[in-house]
Amino acid sequence: MVKSEIADDELQSGESTLQKLKRHASESDEAPSASLRFRDILGGDYLWSLVRNHIWLIMLIVLITTAYVAVRYQCQQDAIDISQLERDLQDAKFQSLSSSSNLTRMCRQSHVLDMLKDMGDSLLQVSKTPPYIIEVPE
C-alpha cells in the first residue's frame, strides 16, 4: 500500500501511524539487514548505496575542489607574471641609469672641448679670462 493511502486511512479513523503500519505489514516484506556482509562490500552494493545517498555532497565536494584548483593555478600564473614584470622593471631602471650616466659623461665640458678639437671646424674656444662678478646693490 502506498503512503498516501495510509495517510487517507489515518484521517478517516483515529488509529495511529504505528498501528496502521503494523496492520499493513506482511511477512513477505524484506527485513532490513543490519549486518554488513563481506560479499556486499566486494560486490559494490555498500559503496553504491553510500554514493546514491550522498550524491549531492559528493558533487559539492567535486565542485569546490575544482574551483580550488582553478583559483590556485590562476594565482600561481599571476605570481609568475608579477615576478617577470619586476625583472623587466629592474632591467629598465638599470638601462635608464646607464643612459643617464652616459649622457652626463657626454655633456661634460672637457668631453665637449675634446670633441670640438677633434672636429676642427669650430671657432669656439675656452675663455682665458675669468668671469666677471657683478655685484648688485640692494
C-alpha positions in Angstrom: 0.0 0.0 0.0 1.2 3.5 -0.8 2.0 6.1 1.8 -0.8 8.4 0.6 -3.3 5.6 1.1 -2.1 5.0 4.6 -2.5 8.8 5.3 -6.0 8.8 3.9 -7.0 5.8 6.1 -5.4 7.5 9.1 -7.5 10.6 8.5 -10.7 8.6 8.3 -10.1 6.6 11.5 -8.4 7.5 14.8 -5.7 4.9 14.5 -2.0 6.0 15.0 0.5 5.6 12.2 2.3 2.8 14.0 -0.8 0.8 14.3 -1.6 1.3 10.6 2.0 0.2 9.6 1.7 -2.9 11.8 -1.6 -3.7 10.2 -0.4 -3.3 6.6 3.0 -5.0 7.1 3.2 -8.5 5.8 5.6 -11.4 6.3 6.7 -11.2 2.7 8.3 -7.8 3.2 12.1 -7.8 3.3 13.6 -7.3 6.7 16.2 -4.6 6.8 19.7 -6.2 7.1 21.6 -4.7 10.0 24.7 -6.7 9.4 27.2 -5.7 6.7 28.4 -8.7 4.7 31.7 -9.0 3.0 30.0 -10.0 -0.2 28.1 -6.7 -0.2 31.3 -4.7 0.2 33.1 -6.6 -2.6 30.0 -6.6 -4.9 29.8 -2.8 -4.6 26.3 -2.7 -3.0 27.5 -0.9 0.1 29.5 1.7 -2.0 26.7 2.2 -4.4 24.2 2.9 -1.6 26.6 5.3 0.0 27.1 7.2 -3.2 23.4 7.2 -4.0 22.6 8.6 -0.6 25.2 11.3 -0.7 25.4 12.3 -4.4 24.8 16.0 -3.7 27.5 16.1 -1.1 29.9 14.4 -3.5 29.0 16.8 -6.3 29.5 19.8 -4.0 33.0 18.4 -2.9 34.0 17.9 -6.5 32.8 21.4 -7.5 34.7 23.0 -4.5 37.8 21.0 -5.3 37.7 22.1 -9.0 37.2 25.7 -8.0 40.1 25.5 -5.5 42.5 24.0 -8.1 41.5 26.6 -10.7 41.9 29.6 -8.4 45.3 28.2 -7.1 46.5 27.8 -10.7 45.4 31.3 -11.6 47.2 32.7 -8.5 50.4 30.9 -9.5 50.2 32.3 -13.0 49.7 35.8 -11.6 52.7 35.3 -9.3 54.9 34.3 -12.3 53.7 37.3 -14.3 54.4 39.6 -11.4 58.0 38.3 -10.9 58.6 38.6 -14.7 57.3 42.2 -14.7 59.5 43.0 -11.6 62.6 41.7 -13.5 61.6 43.8 -16.6 61.2 46.9 -14.4 64.6 46.3 -12.8 66.2 45.9 -16.2 64.5 49.2 -17.4 65.8 51.0 -14.3 69.4 49.8 -14.9 69.1 50.8 -18.6 67.8 54.2 -17.6 70.7 54.7 -15.1 73.2 53.6 -17.7 71.8 56.0 -20.3 71.7 58.9 -17.7 75.4 58.3 -16.8 76.4 58.2 -20.5 74.5 61.4 -21.1 76.2 63.1 -18.2 79.6 61.9 -19.4 78.9 63.2 -22.9 77.8 66.7 -21.6 80.9 67.4 -19.5 82.9 70.4 -20.6 86.1 68.5 -21.0 84.4 66.0 -23.3 82.7 68.7 -25.4 86.0 70.5 -25.8 87.7 67.3 -26.9 85.0 66.7 -29.5 85.4 70.3 -30.8 89.2 69.9 -31.1 88.8 66.6 -32.9 86.3 68.0 -35.4 88.4 71.1 -36.1 85.6 73.1 -37.7 84.5 75.1 -34.7 85.7 78.5 -33.8 84.7 78.1 -30.2 87.5 78.3 -27.6 87.8 78.2 -23.9 88.0 81.7 -22.4 91.3 82.6 -20.9 89.9 85.4 -18.8 88.0 84.6 -15.7 84.3 85.6 -15.4 83.4 89.0 -14.0 81.5 89.1 -10.8 78.8 91.8 -10.9 77.6 93.0 -7.5 74.1 94.4 -7.4 73.3 96.9 -4.6 70.2 96.1 -2.6 
